[in-house]
Amino acid sequence: MSLTKAAALLAVGVMGTGCMRSDDRAVISHMDNDSIITPSSDAARQNDRTLVRVIHAVPGAPTVDVQAGDGAVFNAVAFKAATPYQAIADNRPHIKLHSSAEPAGEPLAESRELVMDGAHYTVVAIPNENGGSVELEAVRDDLTPSDPNKARIRVINAAPRASEVKVTAQANPLFDDIAFKEAAGFKEVEAGTVTLGGTREDGGQVLLRLPNIELHPGQSLAVVLTHPSATSNRVEAIQVIDELSTVAAALPVDPPPP
């Protein structure tokens, strides 16, 4: 996909913004065989910070740098990559998305719409319906499980040619009618080895199968649907597993500058 160099409107819609639960436990995120610890929402809030990560789900788009305010928050974020959480101090950050090859050039997209409140957020870069520009969808990450003995799954549909997706877990219905740009909220599943399947809601066409996902009690799996290329109709998935940790609860958040 060719992205215009002119600054495009980067729409940031906050999905799943229900009541946020307070938690003093740090978050361990498992991404591509790496495990990264980030501070708790309580620690971030007490230091006037919000924790944000970015998932690049725009096939055909370049590797990007993400800025919030005057500084770079993430560098060289490639397609299908998920960044660690990063603390951001601005209350209403001016978020800009640049091609990593031209970091001083016109932003591919930008926005001032995301309001920071001390929570963890995942910001997903997705293509728009016609593939001509990029949008952001911000999802609040309430990672505190209702039942610590179970695991949880949510699905974010960033695949424009896979609207109205039905998702199953162990061949049992989990989500129905997940539209493009929709984030289906967390649902609990039994911990253990899980196989996820995805079909079109209208005709039952198989879109993807994710076998043998190991989920431990208390873990939360986020699945982002995307296409492998700008012209493909196939569906692939980006997966991130998060869990809360009492061991790392004291991990500090640096206070904002005076």
C-alpha positions in Angstrom: 0.0 0.0 0.0 1.3 3.4 -0.9 0.8 5.9 1.9 0.6 9.6 1.1 3.3 11.8 2.5 0.8 14.5 3.2 -0.3 14.6 6.8 -3.4 12.5 7.1 -5.9 12.6 9.9 -5.1 9.8 12.3 -8.4 9.0 14.0 -7.9 7.7 17.5 -11.0 6.1 18.9 -10.9 4.7 22.4 -12.7 1.4 22.5 -13.7 -0.6 25.6 -13.7 2.4 27.9 -15.7 0.9 30.8 -14.9 1.3 34.4 -11.1 0.9 35.0 -10.1 -1.2 38.0 -7.1 0.0 40.1 -4.2 -2.4 40.3 -0.8 -2.1 41.9 0.7 -5.1 40.1 3.1 -4.7 37.2 2.4 -6.2 33.8 4.5 -8.9 32.1 4.0 -8.9 28.3 5.0 -11.9 26.2 5.6 -11.0 22.5 7.6 -12.9 20.0 9.5 -15.0 22.6 10.3 -11.9 24.6 8.9 -11.1 28.1 8.9 -7.5 29.1 7.9 -6.0 32.5 6.2 -2.6 32.7 4.9 -0.7 35.7 1.5 -1.0 37.3 -1.4 1.3 36.4 -1.4 2.6 40.0 2.3 3.5 39.8 1.8 5.3 36.4 -1.2 7.2 37.7 0.6 8.4 40.8 3.4 9.8 38.6 1.0 11.4 36.1 1.9 8.9 33.4 -0.1 6.7 31.1 1.4 3.5 29.6 1.0 3.1 25.9 2.1 0.4 23.4 1.7 0.3 19.6 0.8 -2.6 17.3 1.6 -2.1 13.6 -1.2 -3.9 11.6 -1.0 -2.0 8.3 0.2 -4.3 5.5 2.3 -2.6 2.9 3.1 0.4 5.1 6.7 1.3 5.9 8.4 0.7 9.2 7.3 3.6 11.4 8.5 5.9 14.2 5.9 7.0 16.7 6.2 10.4 18.4 4.2 11.8 21.4 4.9 15.5 21.9 8.4 16.4 20.9 10.1 13.1 21.5 10.1 9.7 19.8 8.3 7.1 21.8 8.9 4.1 19.5 11.5 3.7 16.7 11.5 1.3 13.8 8.1 -0.4 14.4 7.7 -2.9 11.6 4.6 -4.5 10.3 3.1 -7.1 12.7 5.4 -5.8 15.5 4.1 -5.0 19.0 6.1 -2.6 21.1 6.5 -2.7 24.9 4.5 -0.3 27.0 6.0 3.2 27.3 5.2 5.8 29.9 3.9 9.1 28.4 3.5 12.2 30.5 1.4 14.5 28.3 -2.3 14.7 29.1 -3.3 15.1 25.5 -0.2 14.0 23.5 0.2 15.1 19.9 0.8 11.6 18.4 2.6 11.5 15.0 3.4 8.5 12.8 6.4 8.9 10.6 8.1 6.6 8.1 11.4 5.5 9.8 13.2 6.3 6.5 12.1 9.9 6.7 11.7 10.7 10.4 11.9 14.5 9.8 9.4 14.4 6.9 5.7 15.0 6.9 3.9 12.6 9.2 2.0 9.8 7.6 -0.7 10.6 10.1 -1.2 12.5 13.4 -3.7 13.1 16.1 -4.4 14.9 19.4 -7.4 12.8 20.3 -6.1 10.3 22.9 -6.7 11.5 26.5 -4.3 10.0 29.0 -5.6 8.9 32.4 -2.9 6.6 34.0 -4.2 3.4 32.4 -2.5 0.9 30.0 -3.5 1.3 26.4 -2.8 -0.6 23.2 -2.9 1.6 20.1 -3.4 -0.4 16.9 -2.3 1.2 13.6 -4.8 -0.1 11.0 -5.5 0.7 7.3 -8.6 2.5 6.4 -11.3 0.8 4.3 -9.7 1.7 0.9 -6.1 1.3 2.0 -5.2 4.9 1.3 -4.2 6.0 4.7 -3.7 4.9 8.3 -5.9 5.2 11.4 -5.3 4.4 15.1 -7.7 2.5 17.4 -6.8 2.8 21.1 -8.0 0.1 23.4 -7.9 0.4 27.1 -6.1 -2.6 28.6 -8.0 -3.7 31.7 -5.7 -6.6 32.5 -7.1 -7.5 36.0 -8.9 -10.9 35.5 -12.3 -11.4 37.1 -11.4 -15.0 37.8 -7.7 -15.5 38.5 -8.0 -19.2 37.7 -9.1 -18.6 34.1 -7.5 -17.0 31.1 -9.0 -14.3 28.9 -9.1 -13.6 25.1 -10.0 -10.5 23.1 -9.9 -10.0 19.3 -9.3 -6.7 17.4 -10.3 -6.8 13.8 -7.7 -4.7 11.8 -8.4 -6.6 8.5 -10.6 -4.6 6.2 -11.4 -7.5 3.9 -12.5 -9.7 6.8 -15.6 -8.1 8.2 -18.1 -9.8 10.4 -15.7 -12.5 11.8 -16.8 -15.3 14.0 -14.2 -16.7 16.4 -14.2 -20.0 18.2 -12.1 -21.5 21.0 -11.8 -25.3 21.1 -14.5 -25.2 18.3 -17.0 -23.5 20.7 -18.4 -20.0 19.9 -16.4 -17.2 21.5 -17.2 -14.1 19.5 -19.7 -13.3 16.8 -19.8 -10.6 14.1 -16.5 -8.8 14.8 -16.6 -6.0 12.3 -13.6 -4.3 10.8 -12.2 -1.8 13.4 -14.1 -3.5 16.2 -12.4 -4.6 19.4 -14.3 -7.5 21.0 -13.9 -7.3 24.8 -12.2 -9.9 26.9 -14.0 -13.2 27.4 -12.9 -15.9 29.9 -11.7 -19.4 28.8 -10.3 -22.3 30.7 -6.6 -22.0 31.1 -4.5 -24.6 29.2 -3.9 -25.3 25.5 -6.3 -23.3 23.3 -7.0 -23.5 19.6 -8.7 -20.5 18.0 -10.5 -20.5 14.7 -11.9 -17.7 12.6 -14.6 -17.9 9.9 -16.8 -15.4 8.0 -20.1 -15.0 9.8 -22.1 -14.9 6.6 -20.7 -18.0 4.7 -18.6 -19.9 7.1 -15.4 -19.5 5.0 -12.4 -20.4 7.2 -10.2 -17.3 7.7 -7.5 -18.6 10.1 -6.6 -21.2 12.7 -4.3 -20.6 15.6 -3.5 -23.9 17.2 -1.9 -24.8 20.5 -1.8 -21.5 22.3 -0.6 -22.0 25.9 -2.6 -19.8 28.3 -1.9 -19.9 32.0 -4.4 -18.8 34.7 -4.7 -15.1 34.9 -3.2 -14.4 31.4 -4.9 -12.2 28.9 -4.4 -12.8 25.2 -4.9 -10.1 22.6 -5.3 -11.2 19.0 -5.1 -8.6 16.2 -6.4 -9.7 12.8 -4.6 -8.3 9.8 -3.8 -9.3 6.1 -0.3 -10.4 5.1 -0.1 -7.9 2.3 -2.0 -4.8 1.0 -3.8 -6.9 -1.7 -4.2 -10.2 0.1 -7.6 -11.5 1.4 -5.8 -14.0 3.7 -6.0 -13.3 7.4 -3.1 -13.6 9.9 -2.9 -12.7 13.5 -0.6 -10.7 15.8 -0.7 -12.2 19.3 0.3 -10.6 22.7 -0.1 -12.3 26.1 -0.2 -10.1 29.3 -0.3 -11.1 32.9 0.0 -9.3 36.2 2.9 -9.8 38.5 3.1 -9.3 42.3 6.9 -9.9 42.2 7.5 -6.9 39.9 4.9 -4.7 41.6 7.5 -2.3 43.0 8.9 -1.5 39.6 9.2 2.3 39.6 7.8 4.8 37.2 10.1 7.8 36.9 8.4 11.0 38.0 7.7 13.6 35.3 10.3 16.3 34.9 9.7 19.5 37.0 
